Amino acid sequence: MTRVFALLFAAVSLLAGVGHARAQGFDTRDIMGGGPNFSNFGIGRSSPIPRQTVSFASNYAPGTILINTAERRLYLVLPNGQALRYGIGVGRDGFRWAGTHRISAKKEWPSWTPPRQMLARRPDLPRHMVGGVDNPLGARAMYLGSTLYRIHGSNEPETIGQAVSSGCFRMTNEDVTDLYSRVSVGTPVIVKN
């Protein structure tokens, strides 16, 4: 009974702290959005499509990333006929693509400069954003060859499993951080529609 009371007290204290932060005008997305200081407490916005290890028969070498845009899933090939499967957001109609590239760069909390093609469609976008919790690239980004496309984090987990991007592949910050830790520059990435 004492343990139940302690857990209840901790939950009430946490909620009171969030309420205080709101009253003081702080942006609580750092707390409730699973920012870097609070992820160990399990207070995050997890993917609507949980990451899982699955059977995966293929001829791809372990360490290869396979993106299936029709399934809206990213597979990291593991040894012994398995893969880690992640839910992703993909390009909306007219922005989906297929091909083979390699990860050409990796960045933590990357800055974002919208490409001119995107600015032509959306002149309201900022010309540059420094990395951080409000940045649309999220916690990590892996750049695909010399293309404008990336596998990157997102502060909008509700878009995972949706077709809403301009061709990039979105993951939750939790999932992209996990994938980022498992791959390196030079990792092959195969994109299939």
HUFEN-V699066 format. One record per residue. N is the residue number from 1. NEAR is the number of other ideal C-beta (glycine too) atoms within 10 Angstrom. Layout:
<<N,NEAR> <N,NEAR>>
This chain:
<<1,5> <2,6> <3,7> <4,8> <5,9> <6,10> <7,10> <8,10> <9,10> <10,11> <11,10> <12,10> <13,10> <14,14> <15,10> <16,10> <17,12> <18,15> <19,11> <20,11> <21,15> <22,12> <23,8> <24,7> <25,6> <26,12> <27,13> <28,14> <29,13> <30,16> <31,18> <32,14> <33,19> <34,24> <35,19> <36,13> <37,9> <38,15> <39,15> <40,8> <41,11> <42,8> <43,14> <44,17> <45,18> <46,15> <47,21> <48,13> <49,19> <50,10> <51,18> <52,10> <53,11> <54,12> <55,8> <56,17> <57,7> <58,12> <59,6> <60,14> <61,9> <62,11> <63,15> <64,19> <65,27> <66,19> <67,21> <68,16> <69,19> <70,9> <71,14> <72,19> <73,18> <74,26> <75,21> <76,22> <77,20> <78,16> <79,9> <80,7> <81,11> <82,16> <83,24> <84,19> <85,20> <86,27> <87,22> <88,29> <89,25> <90,28> <91,20> <92,13> <93,6> <94,7> <95,14> <96,15> <97,12> <98,10> <99,12> <100,12> <101,17> <102,13> <103,20> <104,16> <105,12> <106,18> <107,15> <108,12> <109,17> <110,24> <111,13> <112,17> <113,13> <114,19> <115,10> <116,9> <117,11> <118,14> <119,14> <120,9> <121,10> <122,10> <123,8> <124,5> <125,14> <126,11> <127,7> <128,9> <129,16> <130,10> <131,17> <132,15> <133,16> <134,13> <135,19> <136,18> <137,22> <138,26> <139,27> <140,24> <141,24> <142,25> <143,20> <144,24> <145,14> <146,7> <147,14> <148,15> <149,21> <150,25> <151,27> <152,26> <153,27> <154,26> <155,21> <156,16> <157,24> <158,12> <159,17> <160,23> <161,18> <162,16> <163,14> <164,16> <165,21> <166,16> <167,21> <168,21> <169,25> <170,29> <171,29> <172,29> <173,26> <174,20> <175,28> <176,26> <177,18> <178,16> <179,22> <180,21> <181,9> <182,12> <183,18> <184,10> <185,11> <186,9> <187,18> <188,16> <189,22> <190,17> <191,24> <192,12> <193,11>>
